[in-house]
Amino acid sequence: MSPTTVLGQAQCCLEAVIQPDRMRVAQARHATSALLRLRGMSDPLIDDVQLVVSELVTNAIEHGLGRILVKIAETEGTVTVEVTDCNPAPAQVRSAQSDDLGGRGLMIVAALADSWGVSENGCTTWAVFLSRERKQDELPRIPGARSAIAASDPLP
């Protein structure tokens, strides 16, 4: 069972089926960012969720089988990421050596997410984030615009 099954109806959800191609990692990351910005999530939370999406999609590309389903769901108080492929072998944390180029993805997921795990069938890896705070005005951020709170601060 996955977290979104337990959590019930999502307030906002993005689902995409992608080909196992490294070019899709950036697309998944950008789509995640756009969704969470529209939902008024804070920049630190968006950054954490984007990084976890990158790691889980990369793992599915490198170790999974077939097409990949990426699901980002926002319910009241949480953001859930699920990445599913057709490989029933569950994702596992590896012990990477200091000179290894990879092998740290799930350690990053474990460090950033409030909880994470693998579905019973081994095909879905999920991560849950508590939406720590929303932006004060809950509107999408406009690049270059300053908040009213920061308006009294000197410009850089």
C-alpha positions in Angstrom: 0.0 0.0 0.0 1.3 3.5 -0.8 0.8 6.7 1.2 -1.6 8.2 -1.2 -3.9 5.2 -0.9 -3.9 5.7 2.9 -4.2 9.5 2.8 -7.3 9.6 0.6 -8.3 12.3 -1.8 -5.5 14.6 -3.0 -6.2 18.3 -3.2 -3.8 18.5 -6.1 -2.1 15.8 -8.1 0.3 15.5 -11.0 0.7 12.1 -12.7 3.0 11.4 -15.6 4.1 8.3 -17.4 7.6 8.8 -18.7 10.1 6.8 -20.8 13.2 5.6 -18.9 15.4 8.3 -20.4 17.8 10.5 -18.4 16.4 13.6 -20.2 13.1 12.9 -18.3 14.7 13.6 -14.9 14.9 17.3 -15.5 11.4 17.4 -16.9 10.0 15.6 -13.8 11.9 18.1 -11.6 10.5 21.1 -13.4 7.0 19.8 -13.4 7.2 19.2 -9.7 8.5 22.7 -9.1 5.7 24.3 -11.2 3.0 22.3 -9.3 4.3 23.2 -5.9 4.8 26.8 -6.7 1.2 27.1 -7.9 0.1 25.5 -4.6 2.1 28.1 -2.7 4.7 25.8 -1.1 7.8 27.3 0.4 11.0 27.4 -1.6 13.0 25.1 0.8 10.2 22.5 0.6 10.1 22.7 -3.2 13.9 22.3 -3.4 13.7 19.2 -1.2 10.9 17.6 -3.1 12.6 18.3 -6.4 15.8 16.6 -5.3 13.9 13.6 -4.1 12.0 13.4 -7.4 15.3 13.5 -9.2 16.8 10.8 -7.1 13.7 8.5 -7.4 13.3 8.9 -11.1 17.0 8.4 -11.7 16.8 5.2 -9.6 13.8 4.0 -11.7 15.7 4.7 -14.9 18.9 2.9 -13.8 17.4 0.0 -11.9 13.8 -0.3 -13.0 12.0 -1.9 -15.9 9.7 -0.3 -18.4 7.9 3.0 -18.3 7.9 5.0 -15.1 4.9 6.5 -13.4 5.7 9.7 -11.4 3.0 10.9 -9.0 3.1 14.1 -6.9 0.1 14.5 -4.6 -0.6 17.4 -2.2 -3.1 16.8 0.5 -3.7 19.0 3.4 -0.4 19.2 5.2 1.6 16.8 3.1 3.3 16.4 -0.3 3.7 12.8 -1.4 6.0 11.6 -4.2 5.6 8.2 -5.7 7.8 6.7 -8.5 6.7 3.4 -9.9 8.4 1.1 -12.4 7.9 -2.6 -13.3 10.8 -4.0 -11.4 9.5 -5.9 -8.3 13.0 -5.8 -6.7 12.5 -3.1 -4.0 14.8 -0.1 -3.8 17.4 -0.4 -1.1 19.8 2.0 0.6 23.3 1.2 -0.5 26.6 1.9 1.3 28.6 4.1 -1.1 32.3 4.5 -0.7 33.8 8.0 -0.8 35.0 7.6 -4.3 31.8 6.1 -5.7 30.0 8.3 -8.2 26.6 6.9 -7.3 24.8 4.9 -4.6 23.7 7.8 -2.3 20.2 8.5 -3.8 18.1 6.8 -1.1 20.3 8.2 1.6 19.4 11.6 0.3 15.7 10.7 0.2 15.9 9.4 3.8 17.6 12.6 4.9 15.1 15.0 3.2 11.7 13.3 3.4 9.7 13.0 6.7 9.1 9.4 5.8 9.8 7.1 2.8 9.4 3.5 1.8 8.7 0.9 -0.8 5.4 -0.6 -1.7 4.7 -4.3 -0.8 5.1 -5.3 -4.4 8.5 -3.5 -4.6 7.5 -1.5 -7.7 6.8 1.9 -6.0 9.2 4.0 -4.0 7.5 6.8 -2.1 8.4 9.8 0.1 6.2 12.0 2.2 7.0 15.6 3.2 5.1 17.6 5.8 4.3 20.9 4.1 6.2 22.8 6.8 4.7 26.2 5.8 3.2 27.9 2.9 4.3 31.2 1.5 2.7 34.1 3.4 0.5 35.2 0.5 0.1 31.6 -1.0 0.5 33.0 -4.5 3.0 31.9 -7.1 6.3 33.5 -6.8 7.2 36.1 -9.4 10.9 36.2 -10.2 12.5 39.5 -9.2 9.5 40.6 -7.1 10.0 41.3 -3.4 7.6 40.5 -0.6 6.1 43.3 1.5 8.1 42.1 4.5 11.4 42.4 2.5 10.5 45.8 1.0 12.1 47.7 3.8 15.4 45.7 3.4 18.0 47.4 1.3 18.4 46.1 -2.2 21.6 44.0 -2.9 
